[in-house]
Amino acid sequence: MRKGALVVAGVFTLILAAGAAAPGTEAIPHLLMFDDTTGQWFMTNTDGSVDSFYFGTPGDVPLLGDWDCDGDDTVGAYRPDTGFVYVRNSNDQGNADADFFFGTAGDIPLAGDWDGDGCDTVSIYRQGQVFVNNELATAEAEYSFYFGIPGDTPFAGDFDGDGVDSVGLYRTCLLY
């Protein structure tokens, strides 16, 4: 699953998701936008129309992942003031299909398939340390490692095409 996120003006987050494609066809990308002031998602359809639904609350960090291992990316939300995660197995309004605690206030969530099993889970970036969890449940990290420095912005992706996501970093450099 290809996913990417871009924060725009601190209010909307744009997410591009491409679902798994049947052999001989191309994946159809969907542009999703999350309004973090309202918890509202906007999603384009293949015919160009736009649907919207609410999932999450104002201030949540949007997540996108294949939470149920069916090949389709669906929405999630991380509540940064409490460390709670809420994931849904469909892109529509409703209750979370799974909710759990992982992290502490101020952590940055990362969605990815960290072990190559085809299922995305949520891991945490905290001031230069990554805490990896391979289940959608309240648990201690399975392992952790240091990567980057405080202030870096982490993102996840399968950078070498091996089916396992890794952490990348964006660092703002100031020129004096």
N, C-alpha and C positions, 0 to 999 in steps of 0.2 A: 504494500500500500504506500503510495507516495503522499506525503503530507508536508505542508509548509505553512508557516504562520508569519504574519507581519503586523506589528502594532502600528496603527495609524492615528496620530493626534491624541493618543491616550484614551480615546473613547471607544473606538471601534477596533476590533481585531479581524483581519481578513484571513481566512484559511482556505487553501486549495486542497481538495481531496480527489484522488482518482481511485475509483473502485477497481476490483479485479476484473479483467476482461476475459471474455470467452476466447478460445483460440481463433485466430484469424480476424479478430475485431480489435478495435482500440478502446482503451478505457475512456469513460466519459467523465471529464472533470466537473466538479461542482464547486462553485464559489460560495463559501459560507462567510457570513459576517456576524459578529457578535457585538452587541451594544452593551458594554459593561456598566452603563448607568441604569439599564432597565432589566438586563437578563434576557433580552430578546435576540433570537437567532434569525437570520435571513438566509435563504438557500435558493440558488438558481436551479431550475429544472432543465431538462434537455430541450424543451421547446422555448426556452428563454424566459418563461414566467418565473415569478419569485414567490415562494412561500415563506411565511414567518411563524415562529412559535416561541414560547417562553420555556427556558430551562435554565435554572440558576437564579441568582439574586444579584442586585447591584453590587459591584465590587468583586464578584467572582472572576477567577482566571479561567478562560475557556480552554477546553481540552478536546481533542479529536483522536479517536482510536478504535481499533477493532477489538472491543471489550469481550465479545462472545465468540471470537475466533471463526466467524462465518464469512470473512473476506470483505465485509462492509465496515467502513469507518462511520462511527456515530458520535454524538456529542457527549461531553462530560464537563464538569465544573469543579474547580478547586477553590475552596474558601480560605483565602490567605490569612485571615485573622484567627482561624481555629485549626487549620490543618485537615479539615474534612474534605473528602473526595466524593463526588456524586457522578455516576456514569449511567447512560441510557443506551439500550440496544436498538433504538430506532431514532430517526431524526424527526421527532415530533414532541409535542407537549405531553407531560405526564410525570409520574413519580420516577425516581431513580430505580434502575434495575439492580444496582449495587451501590452501597454507600459504606464508607469506612474512614478511619482516621489514619493519616500518614504524614508526618511532618510536624513542624511547629510554626507559629506565627512568623511571617516574613520569608518563608521558604519559597522557592520557585519550582513549580511542578514541571515534569517532563514526561510526555507520553511516548512509549515506544515498545518494541518487541526486543527485549534485552537478552533473551536466550534463544531466539530463532524458532520458537514453537508455533508461530503464526498468531499469537495472542498478544495484544498490547496491554501493558500495565503502566502504573504511575510510579515514577521515581522522583527524587527531590534533589535540587541543587541548593546548597547552603554555604555561602561565603567561601567558595573555592573547593567545596567537598561535595561529592555526588553519593547519594544513598540509593541503592538499587533494590527494588522489590519486584518479584516475579509473580505476584498474586494480587488479586483485587480484594484484599482483606486487611484489617488492622493487624499489623505485624511489625516486627523489627526488620530493618534492612537485612537482606541476605548478605550483602557485602557493600563496602564503600571504598572510595578512593579520592585522592586529591587531584584536582584538575582546574587550572586557572587561578585567578585571584579574586578577592572580594571586589564587586563592582562589574565583573564580567556578566554578559547575558548569555545563558546557555540555550541550546536548541538540540533537537534530536533528529537523527536520520540514519539511513543505511548508506553510508558514504562509499563503501566498497562493493556493494551488491551481493553480500554474502547472506542476506536474510536476517541479519542481526543489527539492531540499531545501536548507535554509539552517540556520545555527547560531543557536540561542537561548541565553540565559544565565539562570541562577538565582543570585541573590546573597543571602546571608544578611545581614541587617542587625541589628546589636545596638543596643538602646536602653539608654542609660545614665541 
